[in-house]
Amino acid sequence: MTKLEIGKTPANVEELLEQAFWKEKSLVPVALDFLGHIKQWQNTESSYRVSGWQGYCEKAEITQSTYHNMLKKLKNAGMVEKRYNKAVMDHQLYVSDNFSLRLNEIAGIWQKFKDLQ
């Protein structure tokens, strides 16, 4: 894992996750693996079901607490979103299509704040 310099733009997703998980750096590789897992499922006919958390915990060798803590941070950051799929009657997780848009909105809010006299 790289050490992120203050004010430096992240060079990759790992460095971006380091900022999201600044208090718990040990979750960075776990979160990166989980994002890859969700992306892999998105490329199939059935996306990753929220109810599959227990199987993922066993596969990744993480506790339920670690899983839910990581998922909460990813969802709060806007990197992961949960949607209900009526066809399978279950909630599914997706790597967010709107994360980039959210960052642009945040940049706009910051710019307005900075420009206020």
Backbone as CSV, one residue per row, in Angstrom:
resi,resn,N_x,N_y,N_z,CA_x,CA_y,CA_z,C_x,C_y,C_z
1,MET,0.831,-1.165,0.000,0.000,0.000,0.000,0.888,1.245,0.000
2,THR,0.510,2.228,-0.757,1.312,3.438,-0.835,0.891,4.425,0.246
3,LYS,1.806,5.312,0.589,1.471,6.374,1.531,0.998,7.567,0.721
4,LEU,-0.186,8.042,1.022,-0.780,9.142,0.278,-0.337,10.474,0.867
5,GLU,0.214,11.314,0.039,0.644,12.632,0.480,-0.563,13.554,0.575
6,ILE,-0.551,14.433,1.575,-1.639,15.384,1.754,-1.733,16.277,0.524
7,GLY,-2.951,16.416,0.008,-3.186,17.276,-1.142,-2.915,16.620,-2.482
8,LYS,-2.405,15.399,-2.470,-2.096,14.696,-3.712,-3.352,13.994,-4.227
9,THR,-3.611,14.152,-5.506,-4.734,13.456,-6.118,-4.406,11.969,-6.177
10,PRO,-5.364,11.116,-5.775,-5.100,9.676,-5.838,-4.733,9.246,-7.254
11,ALA,-3.742,8.381,-7.357,-3.265,7.910,-8.667,-4.044,6.694,-9.145
12,ASN,-4.732,6.023,-8.214,-5.460,4.813,-8.576,-6.572,4.579,-7.559
13,VAL,-7.353,3.535,-7.793,-8.493,3.240,-6.917,-8.016,2.893,-5.511
14,GLU,-6.888,2.219,-5.404,-6.374,1.871,-4.076,-6.120,3.131,-3.244
15,GLU,-5.496,4.128,-3.849,-5.238,5.380,-3.131,-6.541,6.114,-2.816
16,LEU,-7.519,6.022,-3.684,-8.829,6.621,-3.419,-9.479,5.933,-2.213
17,LEU,-9.384,4.621,-2.172,-9.929,3.877,-1.039,-9.184,4.186,0.253
18,GLU,-7.897,4.475,0.154,-7.135,4.859,1.348,-7.712,6.120,1.978
19,GLN,-8.215,7.012,1.152,-8.838,8.223,1.686,-10.189,7.905,2.320
20,ALA,-10.956,7.005,1.711,-12.261,6.632,2.254,-12.119,5.827,3.550
21,PHE,-11.060,5.018,3.633,-10.844,4.159,4.798,-9.646,4.644,5.614
22,TRP,-9.509,5.938,5.761,-8.350,6.509,6.431,-8.196,6.041,7.868
23,LYS,-9.280,5.717,8.533,-9.189,5.251,9.916,-8.855,3.765,9.999
24,GLU,-9.195,3.036,8.952,-8.999,1.588,8.956,-8.336,1.160,7.654
25,LYS,-7.065,1.467,7.535,-6.314,1.162,6.305,-6.347,-0.327,5.956
26,SER,-6.543,-1.171,6.964,-6.583,-2.608,6.699,-7.783,-3.000,5.834
27,LEU,-8.794,-2.135,5.745,-9.968,-2.433,4.923,-9.761,-2.098,3.446
28,VAL,-8.682,-1.402,3.115,-8.446,-1.016,1.719,-8.356,-2.239,0.803
29,PRO,-7.502,-3.219,1.082,-7.460,-4.371,0.169,-8.759,-5.177,0.182
30,VAL,-9.431,-5.215,1.319,-10.710,-5.920,1.422,-11.746,-5.228,0.542
31,ALA,-11.800,-3.903,0.632,-12.756,-3.129,-0.163,-12.447,-3.225,-1.654
32,LEU,-11.176,-3.195,-1.996,-10.776,-3.307,-3.401,-11.199,-4.665,-3.968
33,ASP,-10.988,-5.711,-3.197,-11.405,-7.049,-3.623,-12.928,-7.115,-3.752
34,PHE,-13.630,-6.527,-2.816,-15.093,-6.545,-2.844,-15.629,-5.787,-4.055
35,LEU,-15.056,-4.632,-4.353,-15.473,-3.886,-5.545,-15.257,-4.724,-6.806
36,GLY,-14.132,-5.418,-6.865,-13.871,-6.305,-8.001,-14.883,-7.431,-8.076
37,HIS,-15.260,-7.948,-6.920,-16.253,-9.024,-6.846,-17.603,-8.542,-7.382
38,ILE,-18.021,-7.361,-6.955,-19.296,-6.801,-7.427,-19.236,-6.546,-8.930
39,LYS,-18.132,-5.978,-9.401,-17.980,-5.711,-10.843,-18.081,-7.000,-11.648
40,GLN,-17.468,-8.049,-11.143,-17.502,-9.343,-11.827,-18.941,-9.855,-11.931
41,TRP,-19.706,-9.711,-10.858,-21.102,-10.138,-10.860,-21.940,-9.293,-11.809
42,GLN,-21.617,-8.011,-11.929,-22.373,-7.115,-12.814,-22.273,-7.559,-14.266
43,ASN,-21.230,-8.272,-14.609,-21.034,-8.728,-15.983,-21.739,-10.051,-16.261
44,THR,-22.516,-10.531,-15.301,-23.282,-11.762,-15.495,-24.758,-11.407,-15.601
45,GLU,-25.594,-12.415,-15.769,-27.033,-12.179,-15.878,-27.656,-11.759,-14.553
46,SER,-27.035,-12.093,-13.446,-27.576,-11.775,-12.131,-26.506,-11.095,-11.288
47,SER,-26.753,-9.855,-10.900,-25.785,-9.111,-10.092,-25.689,-9.683,-8.682
48,TYR,-24.683,-9.222,-7.955,-24.413,-9.693,-6.596,-25.581,-9.344,-5.675
49,ARG,-26.161,-10.353,-5.061,-27.289,-10.160,-4.150,-26.796,-9.792,-2.757
50,VAL,-27.483,-8.830,-2.152,-27.147,-8.409,-0.797,-27.221,-9.602,0.153
51,SER,-28.156,-10.487,-0.097,-28.326,-11.653,0.769,-27.151,-12.635,0.678
52,GLY,-26.236,-12.414,-0.244,-25.076,-13.284,-0.394,-23.905,-12.906,0.488
53,TRP,-24.127,-12.020,1.450,-23.041,-11.518,2.280,-22.301,-12.635,3.024
54,GLN,-23.042,-13.623,3.513,-22.402,-14.673,4.306,-21.424,-15.491,3.463
55,GLY,-21.824,-15.821,2.245,-20.935,-16.560,1.350,-19.700,-15.749,1.006
56,TYR,-19.890,-14.430,0.816,-18.731,-13.589,0.510,-17.787,-13.531,1.716
57,CYS,-18.341,-13.419,2.916,-17.504,-13.367,4.120,-16.648,-14.626,4.239
58,GLU,-17.248,-15.774,3.961,-16.493,-17.029,4.032,-15.401,-17.062,2.970
59,LYS,-15.752,-16.655,1.742,-14.784,-16.655,0.636,-13.616,-15.709,0.923
60,ALA,-13.931,-14.524,1.423,-12.907,-13.504,1.668,-12.249,-13.647,3.040
61,GLU,-12.774,-14.558,3.842,-12.263,-14.785,5.195,-12.291,-13.517,6.040
62,ILE,-13.472,-12.880,6.042,-13.678,-11.684,6.857,-14.899,-11.906,7.744
63,THR,-14.995,-11.136,8.809,-16.134,-11.261,9.715,-17.329,-10.494,9.162
64,GLN,-18.497,-10.819,9.696,-19.710,-10.112,9.315,-19.575,-8.625,9.638
65,SER,-18.982,-8.312,10.765,-18.782,-6.929,11.179,-17.890,-6.174,10.181
66,THR,-16.795,-6.801,9.770,-15.895,-6.182,8.789,-16.622,-5.942,7.481
67,TYR,-17.387,-6.930,7.034,-18.143,-6.814,5.783,-19.095,-5.629,5.832
68,HIS,-19.903,-5.565,6.881,-20.917,-4.506,6.957,-20.282,-3.128,7.164
69,ASN,-19.186,-3.064,7.902,-18.469,-1.803,8.088,-17.918,-1.306,6.752
70,MET,-17.303,-2.212,5.991,-16.751,-1.867,4.682,-17.865,-1.444,3.729
71,LEU,-18.947,-2.207,3.682,-20.057,-1.906,2.782,-20.678,-0.553,3.110
72,LYS,-20.832,-0.266,4.376,-21.398,1.023,4.796,-20.537,2.182,4.290
73,LYS,-19.229,2.057,4.431,-18.335,3.124,3.964,-18.387,3.277,2.447
74,LEU,-18.423,2.163,1.725,-18.501,2.226,0.261,-19.817,2.850,-0.196
75,LYS,-20.912,2.500,0.475,-22.210,3.080,0.120,-22.259,4.566,0.477
76,ASN,-21.760,4.928,1.657,-21.762,6.336,2.071,-20.896,7.199,1.158
77,ALA,-19.821,6.628,0.650,-18.948,7.362,-0.274,-19.585,7.474,-1.658
78,GLY,-20.604,6.638,-1.918,-21.265,6.660,-3.218,-20.613,5.738,-4.237
79,MET,-19.701,4.890,-3.798,-18.997,3.991,-4.711,-19.825,2.752,-5.045
80,VAL,-20.712,2.390,-4.127,-21.555,1.205,-4.287,-22.998,1.634,-4.043
81,GLU,-23.910,1.068,-4.822,-25.325,1.349,-4.597,-26.116,0.051,-4.546
82,LYS,-27.200,0.112,-3.788,-28.073,-1.033,-3.632,-29.361,-0.754,-4.396
83,ARG,-29.796,-1.729,-5.202,-31.039,-1.604,-5.965,-31.871,-2.867,-5.759
84,TYR,-33.187,-2.674,-5.776,-34.080,-3.827,-5.672,-34.377,-4.341,-7.066
85,ASN,-34.181,-5.635,-7.272,-34.454,-6.273,-8.552,-35.737,-7.096,-8.405
86,LYS,-36.804,-6.625,-9.043,-38.099,-7.309,-8.936,-38.051,-8.711,-9.529
87,ALA,-37.246,-8.904,-10.554,-37.173,-10.205,-11.223,-36.677,-11.308,-10.285
88,VAL,-35.722,-10.983,-9.440,-35.189,-11.983,-8.508,-35.696,-11.761,-7.086
89,MET,-36.495,-10.706,-6.909,-37.081,-10.340,-5.615,-36.024,-10.256,-4.516
90,ASP,-34.974,-9.509,-4.810,-33.891,-9.347,-3.848,-33.150,-8.049,-4.162
91,HIS,-32.485,-7.498,-3.143,-31.632,-6.333,-3.355,-30.301,-6.802,-3.914
92,GLN,-29.740,-5.982,-4.811,-28.446,-6.296,-5.403,-27.526,-5.093,-5.268
93,LEU,-26.232,-5.359,-5.231,-25.231,-4.301,-5.129,-24.563,-4.096,-6.479
94,TYR,-24.270,-2.836,-6.769,-23.628,-2.452,-8.023,-22.530,-1.448,-7.734
95,VAL,-21.460,-1.498,-8.525,-20.478,-0.422,-8.503,-21.203,0.773,-9.122
96,SER,-21.202,1.874,-8.422,-22.020,3.018,-8.799,-21.645,3.608,-10.150
97,ASP,-22.666,3.833,-10.963,-22.478,4.546,-12.221,-22.393,6.050,-11.981
98,ASN,-22.863,6.487,-10.829,-22.976,7.914,-10.543,-21.852,8.482,-9.683
99,PHE,-20.865,7.671,-9.340,-19.803,8.150,-8.458,-19.061,9.349,-9.062
100,SER,-18.741,9.269,-10.346,-18.037,10.379,-11.005,-18.898,11.644,-10.996
101,LEU,-20.190,11.480,-11.250,-21.094,12.632,-11.221,-21.141,13.244,-9.821
102,ARG,-21.163,12.387,-8.822,-21.187,12.873,-7.438,-19.926,13.662,-7.120
103,LEU,-18.786,13.185,-7.580,-17.534,13.918,-7.347,-17.564,15.284,-8.024
104,ASN,-18.131,15.358,-9.223,-18.257,16.646,-9.913,-19.169,17.592,-9.140
105,GLU,-20.253,17.066,-8.583,-21.149,17.896,-7.774,-20.437,18.406,-6.524
106,ILE,-19.657,17.527,-5.893,-18.896,17.924,-4.708,-17.885,19.005,-5.078
107,ALA,-17.237,18.854,-6.225,-16.275,19.864,-6.683,-16.982,21.209,-6.875
108,GLY,-18.190,21.188,-7.415,-18.957,22.421,-7.602,-19.305,23.084,-6.277
109,ILE,-19.699,22.279,-5.297,-20.014,22.816,-3.961,-18.777,23.452,-3.353
110,TRP,-17.650,22.769,-3.480,-16.403,23.300,-2.927,-16.010,24.609,-3.622
111,GLN,-16.160,24.643,-4.935,-15.812,25.842,-5.698,-16.675,27.022,-5.279
112,LYS,-17.972,26.794,-5.087,-18.877,27.865,-4.616,-18.455,28.365,-3.244
113,PHE,-18.133,27.448,-2.343,-17.686,27.823,-1.008,-16.415,28.660,-1.078
114,LYS,-15.475,28.191,-1.888,-14.189,28.863,-2.016,-14.341,30.266,-2.600
115,ASP,-15.275,30.415,-3.544,-15.455,31.684,-4.238,-16.291,32.697,-3.466
116,LEU,-17.002,32.261,-2.415,-17.817,33.182,-1.629,-16.932,34.222,-0.941
117,GLN,-17.350,35.450,-1.040,-16.589,36.546,-0.421,-17.126,36.885,0.942
